[in-house]
Amino acid sequence: MTAIIYDKTEKGSEEIQTRKHHLASRLRSLLVLVDGKTSDEGLLKKVAGLGLTADSLSELLQHGFIVASNAVSRQSDAQQKAAPPPAATATSAAPAAAPAATVTLADGETQYQALYNFYTSTVKANLGLRGYAMQLKVERCSSIDDFKALRQAYVEAIVKSKGQEVANGLAAQLDQLLALPQT
């Protein structure tokens, strides 16, 4: 069986932020986990305790909340091999005194998108399923100021999960993103 990777559509992101479409809470929980990186099998393993199945993914797909994104995923995998993501540099064995990598925006990427991507990828990489509540907070952010307000809780969660050294590296990268001129 070929693994399928799903990503949220604009409608899916809108549902997470505003609950406009009144999606059932169990399906909404599944939608929150859809990240454009995790396979359908991986998603279903995460929500097995909720009684969600492949039919649940199909329902999200039919209603336009998600879209299959295997081609996008393969492209991002190639990009990740060329340059390690922020989470990979923060969890390396580098000493805490080492300067954090300089954070820059990708072509066409807004500060909001960069912050959203940073939070999403580092929450998943460093908090795993324990980061579910934090990911919900990220999904509710609708402005740069919302991301700024989330910073302290995020850093505290990383300290608790991975330790001060990792938290310091991620906080430095986050601070660089927050200090960028708003676009």
N, C-alpha and C positions, 0 to 999 in steps of 0.2 A: 504494500500500500504506500502510495506517495504522500509524504507529509505536505500539508498545506499551511501556509503562513498567512494570517489575516492581519489587517490593519484597520483602524477606525476610519470611517468616512467623515465628511464634514458633519453629516447628520448625527453620527455616533458621538463625535466630540461635543456637539451641541447638547446632546442628551446628557452626557456626563456633567457638563457645566451648568445646565439650566433645568434639566428634567422636563423639558418642553413636551416630549413625546410620551410621557408617562409609562415608560418601560417597566415591566415587572421587576421587582427588586432582585430576584435570583438572576434574571437575564442581565440586569444592569451590573451585577457583580462580575459576571463573565465579561461583559463589555469593557469594564475597567481594566481587566487583565490583558486585553488584546493590545499588543504593542508593536506589531509589525516585525517581531523577531522570534517569537515563540510559536512553535508548530501547533497545529490543532490538537495533536496528541498531548503535548505539554500543557496546553490550556486545560484540556479535559481532566488531566491528572490533578491539576491544582483545584478544580472545582468538583471533584468526584464526590466529596462529602456533602455537597449541596444537591446531589441528585441530577446534575445537569449532564446532558449527553450530546452526541453529535447533532441530534435534532435541534438542540438549543443554538448551536452555531449556525445551523441552516436557517433557523428562524431569524437570527440577527442579520444574516446575509440576505434573506428574502425581503426583509423590511428596510434594507439599505443602511444599516448601522455599521456594517463591516464590509470589507472587500478583500478578495484573495490578492495577496501581494508578493508572490514568490519571486517575480522578476525584480521587484524593488529590494527584496531581502537579499538576493544574490549580489546585487550591486553594492548594498551597504556592507555585506560581508567582505567584499573585495576592498572597499574603502577602509574598513576596520583593520584589515591585515596590513595595509599600507601605513596607517597611523593609528596607534593604539588609542582607545577611547579614554576620557578623563578618569573613569573608574579604574582602569588598568594601571595607569601611572600612579594613582593614589594608593593602591594596594600593593605596590611593589616594595621591595626590601630597602628602598632608598631611605637614608636617615631623615629625621624630621627637619633638620636644619637645611636640607637641600631646597633650593628655590622651586616653587611650584611652576609647572609649565604655563607658558603664556597662553591665555585663552583668546581666540579670535572667532569671529563669526564666519560661517561658510558663505559662499556667494549666494546672495539673495535671501539669506537667513536674517530674520529680525531678532532683536534682543529677547523678545517674548518667546519666540520659538527656541532660541538657544537655551534660555532658562528652563523652559518646559522639558526639552530634551535632556538637559543636564540632570534635573531632578529625577525624571523618569528612569533614566539609565542607571544613575547611582543609587537610587532607592532600591531598584530591583537587584543590582549587583551586590549591594552591601547589607540590605535588610531582608531580602527574600520575602517570604510570605509574612514575616513579622512587619514588613513595611506596607502592608495592605492599607492600613488607616492613613499612613503618610501619603500614599499614592492617591487616595481619595481627596486629601487636602490639596495635593498638587492639581488634580483635575478640577477642583473648584476655583483655582486661581484664574482671574480674568484680567489681571493687569500686572505690571512690573512691581507696583507697590504690594500687591498680594504676595508675590514671590519674596519680596523683602521681609514681609511680616512672618513668613514661614521659615525663614533662615534659622532662627534660634532653635525651634523645635526640631528641625532637620539635623542640625549639628549635634544636639543632645542625643538624638536617636542613633546617630552614627557612633558617637562616643560610647554609648551603652552597648552597641552591637560589635563594633570593630576596634574600639580603643581610641585614645587621644591622638596618636600619630596619624592614623588614617583620617580622622575627623579634621585635623589641622590641614592636611593636604587638600581635602575636598572643600573645606571652608575657604581656603585661599583661592581656589579656582572659582568657587561660587561668588566670592567677593569681587573678583575680576569681572565676571559677567554682570553683576549688579552695578558695577561702577561704569560700565560702558554707557556712552551717550544714548539716550532713549531714541528709538527709531519708530 
